[in-house]
Amino acid sequence: MARILIIEDDPGMRDVLEETLMPAGHEVWSAVNGQEGVALFRAHPADLVITDLLMPEKEGLETIRELRSARPALRIIAISGASPEWRVLEMARKLGAQKTLAKPFTPQDILEAVNACLER
């Protein structure tokens, strides 16, 4: 299927994403922050990136900008548990994320978002 890079600082959420995507046939890599994620993307280009937005080292909006400049057509899903008043998911869409999901979400939600992004 697809090569997917997960950038997520919460180990539990990372595990849930991996455990959802790998049985669906996807090849999955994971990074704990944007800095590590961008480096991993350069070493192993992915078809799709799922990134959290609030992380240490390099936050998700900066990560999206950097990944977009490296590959403008990259498919990106932004996820966040931030309060809606912060509007980070809206900002991620403006920076080019095709899909956004507010935490908490279900495994089915992420699979549907991944499938929608990969169909484009």
C-alpha positions in Angstrom: 0.0 0.0 0.0 1.6 3.3 1.1 4.7 4.5 3.0 3.4 6.5 5.9 5.5 8.7 8.3 3.9 9.3 11.7 5.3 12.3 13.6 3.8 12.2 17.1 5.3 12.9 20.6 2.8 10.9 22.6 4.0 7.2 22.6 0.4 5.9 23.2 -1.0 7.8 20.2 2.0 6.7 18.1 1.3 3.1 19.0 -2.4 3.4 18.2 -1.6 4.9 14.8 1.0 2.2 14.0 -1.4 -0.6 15.2 -4.1 0.8 13.0 -2.1 1.4 9.8 0.3 -1.6 9.7 -2.5 -4.2 9.6 -4.1 -2.2 6.8 -1.0 -3.0 4.7 0.9 0.3 5.1 4.7 0.6 5.7 5.0 2.8 8.7 7.9 4.9 10.2 7.6 7.0 13.3 9.3 10.0 14.8 8.8 11.7 18.1 9.0 15.3 17.0 9.2 17.5 13.8 12.9 17.7 13.8 13.3 13.9 13.8 10.4 13.6 11.4 11.9 15.8 8.8 15.2 14.0 9.0 13.4 10.6 8.7 11.4 11.9 5.7 14.6 12.9 4.0 16.1 9.4 4.6 12.9 7.5 3.7 10.5 9.7 1.6 6.9 8.8 2.5 3.7 8.9 0.4 1.8 10.4 3.4 2.7 12.1 6.6 0.5 12.2 9.7 1.8 14.9 12.1 0.8 16.1 15.5 0.8 19.9 15.7 1.9 20.6 19.3 5.3 18.9 20.0 8.6 19.7 21.5 11.7 20.5 19.4 9.9 21.4 16.2 6.1 21.9 16.2 3.8 20.6 13.6 3.0 23.8 11.6 6.8 24.4 11.1 7.2 20.8 10.2 4.4 21.0 7.6 6.0 24.1 6.0 9.4 22.3 5.8 8.0 19.1 4.4 5.9 21.1 1.8 9.0 23.0 0.7 10.8 19.7 0.2 7.9 18.1 -1.7 5.0 20.4 -2.6 2.7 17.5 -3.6 3.2 15.6 -0.3 -0.1 14.4 1.3 -0.4 15.5 4.9 -2.8 14.7 7.7 -2.6 17.0 10.7 -3.8 15.9 14.1 -4.1 17.8 17.4 -5.6 17.7 20.8 -5.3 21.5 21.2 -8.3 23.5 22.2 -10.3 24.6 19.2 -9.8 28.3 20.1 -6.1 27.8 19.2 -7.2 27.2 15.6 -4.1 25.1 14.8 -6.0 22.6 12.7 -7.3 25.5 10.6 -3.7 26.9 10.2 -2.6 23.4 9.2 -5.2 23.3 6.4 -4.0 26.7 5.2 -0.4 25.4 5.1 -1.5 22.5 2.9 -2.7 19.6 5.1 -5.3 17.7 3.1 -7.1 16.4 6.2 -7.2 17.4 9.8 -8.4 15.4 12.8 -9.1 16.6 16.3 -8.1 14.2 19.1 -9.5 12.0 20.3 -10.5 10.2 17.1 -11.2 6.5 16.3 -9.0 4.1 14.3 -11.8 4.2 11.7 -11.5 8.0 11.5 -7.7 7.8 10.7 -8.2 5.0 8.2 -10.9 7.0 6.3 -8.6 10.1 6.3 -5.6 8.1 5.1 -7.7 6.4 2.3 -9.1 9.8 1.2 -5.7 11.3 1.0 -4.2 8.4 -0.9 -7.1 8.4 -3.4 -6.2 11.9 -4.5 
